[in-house]
Amino acid sequence: METMDALYGRRSVRKYLPEPVPPEKMRALIEAGCRAASALNAQDVSFAVVTDRDKVSEYGERGKRRTLEERRAAGRMSPYIERILTSERSVIFHRAPALIFLFTSPECYSPVEDASLVAGNIMTAAEDMGLGTCWIGLAQGLNGDPDFRKELDIPEDRTLRATITVGYPEIRETVPKEKKPPVIHGWI
Ligand SMILES: Cc1cc2nc3c(=O)[nH]c(=O)nc-3n(C[C@H](O)[C@H](O)[C@H](O)COP(=O)(O)O)c2cc1C
């Protein structure tokens, strides 16, 4: 697949087949992520992987609860997000068979930018490999979950920057999502 096909064809996937993603494919995604540019060439982004389905759903529930609590406490809640986070029926990881978490350290010069580039690479590479992904911002509460951190050996100083579901799409959106035309301020 050409790079432009992967970029234009990628859509967030929210319905997955039950098949597991082989470990070598998970590793290939992470390696592709690590090809991303990073400020001062920090290459600081680290990872945790979950392919155990029970753990995926457990972390989904815990992430949902913690994100709800944190957003309420911070007064950062929209009615739409509150509905998702309080609904018994919502499954924030969309029943994906696998997750990739991205972390950065306090030394990282541009952590959000660096992690986002890695995440973008992972999502584009997945499209190329016939896999589906979705970035799950609603899982951010897991950053402060001691059990999650302990079980995945996350060092204390590492901050969760991105959570990506991975799996074989059951429903693949073939129509590109309507994207706004680019806003270009100046072009001299
Ligand atoms: C930072 C970030 C957080 C996101 N969080 C969620 C999320 O919690 N749940 C979800 O289903 N999709 C989430 N998404 C996916 C967006 O909804 C999606 O990218 C957007 O609607 C555009 O659709 P497309 O990815 O198919 O082009 C997130 C995307 C980004 C970049």
The ligand as a Gaussian input file, in Angstrom:
#p B3LYP/6-31G(d) Opt

LIG

0 1
 C       -6.503000      12.771000      21.111000
 C       -7.648000      11.922000      20.594000
 C       -8.530000      11.345000      21.487000
 C       -9.567000      10.510000      21.021000
 N      -10.361000       9.889000      21.930000
 C      -11.306000       9.019000      21.492000
 C      -12.061000       8.249000      22.418000
 O      -11.899000       8.338000      23.633000
 N      -12.964000       7.365000      21.938000
 C      -13.170000       7.194000      20.581000
 O      -13.979000       6.351000      20.198000
 N      -12.460000       7.905000      19.674000
 C      -11.536000       8.813000      20.087000
 N      -10.762000       9.483000      19.177000
 C      -10.972000       9.278000      17.720000
 C      -11.664000      10.489000      17.077000
 O      -13.017000      10.523000      17.471000
 C      -11.534000      10.371000      15.550000
 O      -10.184000      10.398000      15.186000
 C      -12.276000      11.479000      14.819000
 O      -13.665000      11.384000      15.001000
 C      -11.989000      11.465000      13.304000
 O      -12.377000      10.201000      12.730000
 P      -11.342000       9.304000      11.932000
 O      -10.236000       8.922000      12.911000
 O      -12.110000       8.109000      11.465000
 O      -10.783000      10.124000      10.813000
 C       -9.740000      10.311000      19.618000
 C       -8.831000      10.899000      18.726000
 C       -7.800000      11.682000      19.189000
 C       -6.822000      12.277000      18.200000

